[in-house]
Amino acid sequence: MITGLLLAAGRDRRFGSPNLAQPLDGVPLAIHSARALRGAVDRAVAVVRADDLALAAKLRKAGFEIICCPDAHSGQGASLAFGVRMTGGSTGWLVALADMPHIKPETAQAVAAQLRLGAIIAAPHFCGHRGHPVGFARALGPQLCAITSDAGALALIKAHRELLVAVPCSDSGVLADADTLKDLLPLTGTQSPRMVHGARS
């Protein structure tokens, strides 16, 4: 069973209000991120803050189980580790960030397919750049649970780079997070990675 983990416990307020609630085509950007992930996995789980009741309700309506990370203030790494610990029966995890609303559903499906084929780590690559979502096999569960850095799984990916299966795609959304209102503008498949935000892990 592949579990999709949507990391939605951040407090980015560079918009002047929480960014995950910002509308994109009339829908909160976190829901766009959630929808792309939901169709690729067997189980969908969102990691949120305990005080973000409105976002939790919207994600639940989108088909996600909700778990509240008690250490969300510590950063992305804590949310990821908590999510993996709480879904320990999974055969793998597809990890997505809630502030990346431009990822295409077929991209998430392609990465999940590599996990099902036996990949230990899989990630989409656009123009030679690794993006999101990132898939991890069950074998890496203990190491994912031990993550504490706000950089998330970046060090783990680098430590096992020889195990990474790159999934080529034409989806520039795999590199684009939403930090400003400008980032909510539609992306085109021809955009250079220099025009979007660098991928995080």
SULFEN-V8255 format. One record per residue. N is the residue number from 1. RES is the residue in one small letter. PHI is phi in whole degrees, -180 to 180 (NA if undefined). OMEGA is omega in whole degrees, -180 to 180 (NA if undefined). Layout:
n-><N:N>
res-><RES:RES>
phi-><PHI:PHI>
omega-><OMEGA:OMEGA>
This chain:
n-><1:2:3:4:5:6:7:8:9:10:11:12:13:14:15:16:17:18:19:20:21:22:23:24:25:26:27:28:29:30:31:32:33:34:35:36:37:38:39:40:41:42:43:44:45:46:47:48:49:50:51:52:53:54:55:56:57:58:59:60:61:62:63:64:65:66:67:68:69:70:71:72:73:74:75:76:77:78:79:80:81:82:83:84:85:86:87:88:89:90:91:92:93:94:95:96:97:98:99:100:101:102:103:104:105:106:107:108:109:110:111:112:113:114:115:116:117:118:119:120:121:122:123:124:125:126:127:128:129:130:131:132:133:134:135:136:137:138:139:140:141:142:143:144:145:146:147:148:149:150:151:152:153:154:155:156:157:158:159:160:161:162:163:164:165:166:167:168:169:170:171:172:173:174:175:176:177:178:179:180:181:182:183:184:185:186:187:188:189:190:191:192:193:194:195:196:197:198:199:200:201>
res-><m:i:t:g:l:l:l:a:a:g:r:d:r:r:f:g:s:p:n:l:a:q:p:l:d:g:v:p:l:a:i:h:s:a:r:a:l:r:g:a:v:d:r:a:v:a:v:v:r:a:d:d:l:a:l:a:a:k:l:r:k:a:g:f:e:i:i:c:c:p:d:a:h:s:g:q:g:a:s:l:a:f:g:v:r:m:t:g:g:s:t:g:w:l:v:a:l:a:d:m:p:h:i:k:p:e:t:a:q:a:v:a:a:q:l:r:l:g:a:i:i:a:a:p:h:f:c:g:h:r:g:h:p:v:g:f:a:r:a:l:g:p:q:l:c:a:i:t:s:d:a:g:a:l:a:l:i:k:a:h:r:e:l:l:v:a:v:p:c:s:d:s:g:v:l:a:d:a:d:t:l:k:d:l:l:p:l:t:g:t:q:s:p:r:m:v:h:g:a:r:s>
phi-><NA:-89:-101:-89:-109:-98:-86:-132:-108:-76:-125:-70:-118:-69:-78:101:-152:-54:-69:-69:-93:-63:-77:-132:56:80:-125:-54:-60:-62:-72:-59:-62:-64:-64:-64:-77:-57:-74:-101:-126:-86:-138:-118:-130:-110:-98:-128:-81:-63:-92:-97:-67:-65:-65:-57:-64:-67:-70:-63:-64:-81:99:-104:-75:-114:-127:-102:-83:-70:-111:-57:-63:-79:115:-60:-61:-65:-66:-64:-60:-64:-61:-67:-61:-80:-128:-63:-82:-74:-89:-177:-131:-111:-101:-127:-102:-70:-99:-123:-82:-96:-68:-81:-55:-67:-69:-61:-64:-67:-69:-60:-62:-67:-61:-66:-85:111:-64:-84:-136:-142:-155:-73:-126:-120:52:83:-110:-76:-130:-121:-79:-114:-102:-131:-80:-56:-57:-94:-52:-59:-72:-66:-66:-92:-69:-127:-70:-69:-77:67:-92:-57:-64:-65:-63:-65:-68:-121:-60:-71:-94:-74:-97:-83:-109:-61:-151:-108:-102:-67:-63:-70:-110:-109:-99:-115:-103:-137:-60:-61:-71:-86:-68:-58:-97:-115:-66:-97:-65:-77:-57:-70:-94:-125:-75:-65:-67:-115:-138>
omega-><177:178:173:178:176:-179:-173:-176:-178:179:-178:-179:-179:174:-170:175:-178:-172:-176:179:-178:-178:173:-173:177:-178:178:-174:178:-180:173:179:-178:-178:179:-179:-170:-176:-176:-169:179:-180:-178:-176:177:177:-176:172:-179:-177:-178:-174:-178:179:179:-179:-179:-180:176:178:179:175:-178:165:-177:171:-176:-178:-180:-179:-177:-180:-179:176:-173:-179:179:179:179:-179:180:180:179:179:-176:180:-172:180:-176:173:177:-178:171:-171:-180:178:-174:-180:177:-171:-174:-179:-180:179:-178:177:177:180:-180:178:179:180:178:175:-179:178:176:178:176:173:177:-180:176:177:178:-180:177:-179:178:-180:-179:3:-180:179:179:178:-179:-179:-179:-179:-180:179:176:-180:-177:-177:177:-176:176:176:178:-174:-176:-179:179:178:180:-179:-178:-175:-180:180:-175:173:178:180:-178:178:176:-173:-180:178:-179:-180:-168:171:-175:180:-178:178:179:-178:179:178:180:177:174:-178:-177:-179:175:175:179:-177:179:-177:180:-180:175:-180:NA>
